[in-house]
Amino acid sequence: MVSTALWSLDFLVTPTQTAGLQRLTVSTVHGCLWLQTHFPKTEWDALLNGQACFGSDCLSDLLADATAAGLTVDQTIAVES
């Protein structure tokens, strides 16, 4: 019998029109709760509505912390030419 694990992504990261910025989209309740423990309430609307964009260095640190907490991330890689 083959067992398959079902999982969902907590965060989705996609490139933006602006070089060096990436958009963070939350896709689970766990992702929402995690973000709410890391950002002030004034930032929640932008974060929870997929309007938050981050520079690569900042996002890298943020996602490293999220994955260390057990959250899953799908990050599209864009190659700039």
C-alpha positions in Angstrom: 0.0 0.0 0.0 1.4 3.4 -1.0 0.8 6.2 1.3 0.5 9.8 0.0 0.9 12.8 2.3 -1.6 15.6 1.7 -0.2 19.1 2.3 -1.0 22.6 1.5 1.2 25.6 1.1 1.1 28.2 3.8 2.8 30.9 1.7 3.2 31.5 -2.0 6.0 33.8 -3.2 5.8 35.4 -6.7 7.9 38.0 -8.5 6.5 41.5 -9.0 6.9 43.9 -11.9 9.6 45.7 -9.8 13.0 44.1 -10.0 14.2 42.8 -6.6 10.7 42.7 -5.0 8.6 39.6 -4.5 5.0 39.3 -3.4 4.0 37.2 -0.4 0.6 35.6 -0.5 -0.9 33.7 2.5 -2.9 30.6 1.7 -3.7 28.9 5.1 -4.9 29.9 8.5 -1.6 28.7 9.9 0.2 31.2 7.6 -2.2 34.0 8.7 -1.6 33.3 12.4 2.2 33.1 11.9 2.3 36.4 10.1 0.2 38.0 12.8 2.8 37.0 15.4 5.6 38.6 13.3 4.0 41.9 12.2 2.1 44.7 13.9 -1.6 44.9 13.4 -1.3 47.9 11.1 0.4 45.7 8.5 -2.1 42.7 8.6 -4.4 44.0 5.9 -1.7 44.2 3.3 -0.1 40.9 4.4 -3.4 38.9 4.4 -4.6 40.4 1.1 -1.5 39.5 -0.9 -0.4 43.1 -1.2 2.9 42.8 0.8 6.1 42.9 -1.2 9.5 42.3 0.2 13.1 42.6 -1.0 15.0 39.3 -1.5 17.2 39.6 1.6 14.3 40.4 3.9 12.1 37.8 2.4 14.8 35.2 2.6 15.1 35.8 6.4 11.3 35.8 6.8 10.9 32.5 4.9 13.8 30.8 6.8 12.0 31.6 10.0 8.7 30.4 8.7 10.1 27.1 7.4 11.9 26.6 10.7 8.5 26.9 12.4 7.2 24.1 10.1 5.3 26.2 7.5 5.5 25.4 3.8 6.4 27.8 1.1 6.3 27.8 -2.7 8.7 30.3 -4.1 8.8 30.9 -7.8 12.3 31.7 -9.0 12.7 34.5 -11.5 15.9 35.0 -13.4 16.6 38.6 -14.3 18.3 39.3 -17.6 
